[in-house]
Amino acid sequence: MLNISRKVTCPECSGSNFWKGDPKPTDDLHCRYCSAFIAKYDDYISNLVRDEAARMLAQFVESDSEQDLATLKYALSHPEHRRASV
Protein backbone atom coordinates (compact mmCIF):
# COMPACT_ATOMS: atom_id res chain seq x y z
CA MET A 1 0.00 0.00 0.00
CA LEU A 2 2.40 2.70 1.15
CA ASN A 3 5.55 2.97 -0.93
CA ILE A 4 8.08 3.71 1.80
CA SER A 5 11.16 4.45 -0.24
CA ARG A 6 13.81 6.32 1.61
CA LYS A 7 15.16 7.75 -1.64
CA VAL A 8 14.71 11.52 -1.61
CA THR A 9 15.65 13.73 -4.54
CA CYS A 10 17.33 17.03 -3.76
CA PRO A 11 15.27 19.98 -5.06
CA GLU A 12 18.47 21.93 -5.77
CA CYS A 13 20.71 19.48 -7.65
CA SER A 14 18.40 16.45 -8.20
CA GLY A 15 20.85 14.17 -6.41
CA SER A 16 19.60 10.99 -4.74
CA ASN A 17 19.69 11.02 -0.96
CA PHE A 18 18.64 8.52 1.68
CA TRP A 19 17.56 8.50 5.31
CA LYS A 20 20.02 6.37 7.27
CA GLY A 21 19.08 4.02 10.09
CA ASP A 22 15.97 4.88 12.08
CA PRO A 23 15.74 8.69 11.97
CA LYS A 24 14.07 10.72 14.71
CA PRO A 25 11.16 13.00 13.71
CA THR A 26 13.38 16.06 14.20
CA ASP A 27 16.32 14.77 12.10
CA ASP A 28 17.20 16.91 9.08
CA LEU A 29 18.20 15.53 5.70
CA HIS A 30 20.84 17.49 3.81
CA CYS A 31 21.94 16.69 0.29
CA ARG A 32 25.13 14.66 0.18
CA TYR A 33 26.11 16.39 -3.08
CA CYS A 34 25.36 20.09 -2.59
CA SER A 35 24.61 20.20 1.19
CA ALA A 36 21.20 21.86 0.65
CA PHE A 37 18.52 21.26 3.28
CA ILE A 38 15.89 18.83 1.97
CA ALA A 39 13.46 18.06 4.79
CA LYS A 40 12.86 17.10 8.41
CA TYR A 41 11.97 13.42 8.76
CA ASP A 42 8.58 14.21 10.33
CA ASP A 43 7.67 16.49 7.40
CA TYR A 44 8.93 13.89 4.94
CA ILE A 45 6.67 11.18 6.44
CA SER A 46 3.67 13.56 6.66
CA ASN A 47 4.03 14.50 2.99
CA LEU A 48 4.51 10.86 1.99
CA VAL A 49 1.29 9.81 3.76
CA ARG A 50 -0.64 12.82 2.41
CA ASP A 51 0.49 12.09 -1.17
CA GLU A 52 -0.37 8.40 -0.87
CA ALA A 53 -3.82 9.19 0.55
CA ALA A 54 -4.48 11.65 -2.28
CA ARG A 55 -3.37 9.07 -4.85
CA MET A 56 -5.66 6.41 -3.40
CA LEU A 57 -8.65 8.78 -3.21
CA ALA A 58 -8.07 9.86 -6.81
CA GLN A 59 -8.39 6.23 -7.92
CA PHE A 60 -11.92 6.09 -6.54
CA VAL A 61 -13.02 9.61 -7.44
CA GLU A 62 -11.76 9.88 -11.01
CA SER A 63 -14.43 9.49 -13.59
CA ASP A 64 -14.31 8.87 -17.28
CA SER A 65 -15.75 12.12 -18.60
CA GLU A 66 -15.85 10.88 -22.20
CA GLN A 67 -17.93 7.89 -21.11
CA ASP A 68 -20.15 10.12 -18.97
CA LEU A 69 -20.68 12.50 -21.89
CA ALA A 70 -21.50 9.62 -24.26
CA THR A 71 -24.06 8.26 -21.77
CA LEU A 72 -25.64 11.69 -21.40
CA LYS A 73 -25.82 12.19 -25.19
CA TYR A 74 -27.44 8.77 -25.56
CA ALA A 75 -30.02 9.49 -22.85
CA LEU A 76 -30.88 12.87 -24.37
CA SER A 77 -31.23 11.45 -27.87
CA HIS A 78 -33.41 8.51 -26.74
CA PRO A 79 -36.24 9.93 -24.59
CA GLU A 80 -37.90 6.52 -24.38
CA HIS A 81 -34.96 5.26 -22.26
CA ARG A 82 -35.21 8.00 -19.66
CA ARG A 83 -36.65 7.20 -16.27
CA ALA A 84 -39.79 9.02 -15.28
CA SER A 85 -39.57 11.13 -12.10
CA VAL A 86 -41.89 10.01 -9.35
N, C-alpha and C positions, 0 to 999 in steps of 0.2 A: 504494500500500500504506500507507505512513505518511503521515498527514495532518499535515504540518509547517506549521501555522498559527502565526504569531508573535503572534496575538491572545491576550492573557491577561487574564482578568477579575479585578479586585481583590476579595479576599474581604471587605473592609471596606465599600466603597461600590458595588461591582459595575460600576465604570467600566472601559472598554476600554483596555488598555495594549498596547504593542508593544515587542519587542526591536528596537533600531536597529542597522544595520550588521551586523558579524560579531562578536558578543559573545564575550568570553573566558569560560572555564568559571567563573571566580571573580566575574564581573560580577553585581551586584545589580540587580534591577528594583524600582523604587519607583513607586507609583501617581502618575500625573500629576495626579490630581484631589485626593486626600487625603494624599498623600505616605507612605502605609503601605508597609511592606516586603512584597513579594509573593513573590519567590523568587530564588535564585542560578540562573544559567543552567545550570550542571551538574545541579542538582537538577531543574530544569524539564525538561531533555532526558531524564534518567533516568525521571522520572514519565511523560513522554509515551511513551517506549518501553515501559515496564512496562504502561501502560494499553492500548496498541495490541496488545501480545502477549496480554494477558488477553482482549481483545475477540476476537482471532483464534482463540484456543483455545476460547473459549465457543461459537463458531460450529460447531466440530467436536464438542464434548462435549455440547452441549444435546440433550436427547432430548424426544420428544413423549410425555409421560407418559399423556395420554389415549389415544393410539394404542397404547402399550405395554399399558395396562390392558385395552383392548378385545381385543387379541391374546391376552392371558392368559386373559380370560374365555372367549373362543372355544375356546382349547385345553382349558380345564378342562371346558367343557360338551360337548365332542366328543372323548371318549377315543379314538375310532378314528383320529383325526388326530395323536395323540401319537406321537413316535418311541420305540421301545423301546430301553432302555439295553443296551449290550453289555458 
